[in-house]
Amino acid sequence: MSIRRVISVIVLNEHGVLSRISGLFAGRGYNIDTLTVAPIPGTELSRISIVTSGDERVLEQIVKAATQANTDLQSLRKRRIRRKRNGAS
């Protein structure tokens, strides 16, 4: 049975983030029904809202993959900030 679900992810507003999140879906053969992205005023963050459908197992995989990708992006951002503070490029 196919379930329709809205997944909302808060991400850093950086180049390539949308591509990476949507690539999670394409790489696994999942369909995105709708996709909306908007910056969060006064922050360096954006909200990505994705409407997708699939069975419960597929949706769990999608949520886990999106969460992991967002965690990876936050870790990358922290490393970049540390390098800048330490004078490295």
DADAJO-V303521 format. One record per backbone hydrogen bond with DSSP energy under -0.5 kcal/mol. NH is the residue of the N-H (numbers start at 1). CO is the residue of the C=O. Records with the same first field share a line. If there is no record, write none. Layout:
NH->CO + CO
This chain:
3->54
5->52
7->5 + 50
9->48
11->9 + 46
13->44
14->12
17->14
20->16
21->17
22->18
23->19
24->20 + 21
25->21
26->22
27->23
28->24 + 25
29->26
30->25
33->31 + 51
34->51
36->49
38->47
40->45
41->39
43->40
46->11
47->38
48->9 + 46
49->36 + 47
50->7 + 48
51->34
52->5 + 50
53->31
54->3
59->55
60->56
61->57
62->58
63->59
64->60
65->61
66->62
67->63
68->64
69->65
70->66
71->67
72->68
73->69
74->70
75->71
76->72
77->73
78->74
79->75
80->76
81->77
82->78
83->79
84->80
85->81
86->82
87->84
88->83
